[in-house]
Amino acid sequence: MDGGDVRLRAVVELAQGMAAAHTPRESWRAAAAGACRALGGTFAALSVWERELGRLRVLVNTGERTRDEEEFPEQEAYPVHQFPEITEFLHERWVGGGETDAWVEAAEGPVAGRAEGCHLEAPSGGGGGRAAALRRRGRGCCVVAPIVLNGRAWGELYVARPVGAPVFDRADADFATVLASVVAAGIAQTERLEEARRLAFTDALTGLANRRAVDMRLDEAIECHRTRGMVVSLVVCDLNGLKRVNDTQGHAVGDRLLERFGSVLSLCGAMLPGALAARLGGDEFCLLAVGPAADEVVRVADELCRRAAELELGEGVACGVASTGYPLGPVRSARRLFRLADAAQYRAKAVRSAAPVIAGREGADDPVVRLADAPPPAAGERRRFRGRG
C-alpha cells in the first residue's frame, strides 16, 4: 500500500470515528486521536476559538500528555493575542475567500513550509507562542490546521511530534488541511445532533426541560432510590389564572406569564443541587430532585409558592410535593411518585392552598396518599392523575 492509500485510509478512519461518536467529547477525542495517527504524531489537541472571551480553549488532549495536560481540561485556555494567526492572518484569509492552509512550527524556530506572512513570536516580555510551548513540553515540532465551520473560524487542530522525530514538512501540512476539513464536517454533524437532542428534551417557550426529559430522569431516579436508597422528590405545580389571562389579555400575555413563572421555577430549582426544572405542558410545571432531604425540597416549594404569588400576572400556583423521604408506602415506579405528587397538587388546588400540599405528611392514613391510590375515577369525572395508564 503506497503513501496515498495509507493517507486515504486514515481520512476514512477519522471520519468513521467521528461518525460513531455519541457525545461531543467522544467526537473531539476521535478527531484528535485520528489526526494524531494519520500524521504520525505523538500528541494532538483540538481547541475552539471563543470569540466573546478572546481565547483559544482546549477541548481535548490525546496521546503522550505532559503532567499538566488533562484529557478533557476544564481550564486550559490561551489568550488569542499569543496566537495572532487566529484573529489576524487566518481571519483575513477566510474573509477574502482564500485557502485556510495548515502550517508547521518547530521548537528551534521557523521551518520551511510555514504559511507565508504568519508570525508566531511570543509577546514581548512573555513566554507565549508555539515554539516556546513546544520547548516547555519537550516537543520538537507541530502542525497546526485551522478548522472552519459554516464559513467561520471555529478553532484549530494541533498535532505534535517529540524532539528528534522528523519535522513535519509541506506535504504533512497539506494533509493536515485535509484532515481539518474532515474534522469540521464531523463537528458540524455532532452539533446538529446535539441541537436535535436538546430540542427533543426542551420546552420551546420557557427553555426548561419538557415532559420527555422528566420521564427519562425520573425513571433513572427511581432506580437510584430502589438500589441505593436515595431520596427522590417531585414537586408538581399548576399555574393559577392562566386561562383568565389568555381570555382577557391574549395568549401573548399568557405566554409571558408562563415564561416568568418558568424563570421563578428555574431560580428555585437552583437551590436544590442537580434539580431538574421542567414544564410538563400547558400550565403545569415540576421540579425533580434526587438526593436533597424531603424537608429541604418542601422549603424550596414554599419559596416557589411565595415567589409565584408575587408575579404581576396570574394567581399564584397550586403546588404538590411527593418525596420518598416521607411515609408514602413503597415507591417502586416513576408512575406512583407522579400520581402522589399529582394528587397533592390536585388537593392544593381544591382547597386553594397558598402553600404546598405534601403527600404522606399525615402518616399512614394521609388523605393525599389515599386519593392517589383510589380506584380510577368514574366516567365524566375530571380527575386524571399522570401515570394512571
Disulfide bonds with the S-S distance in Angstrom:
none
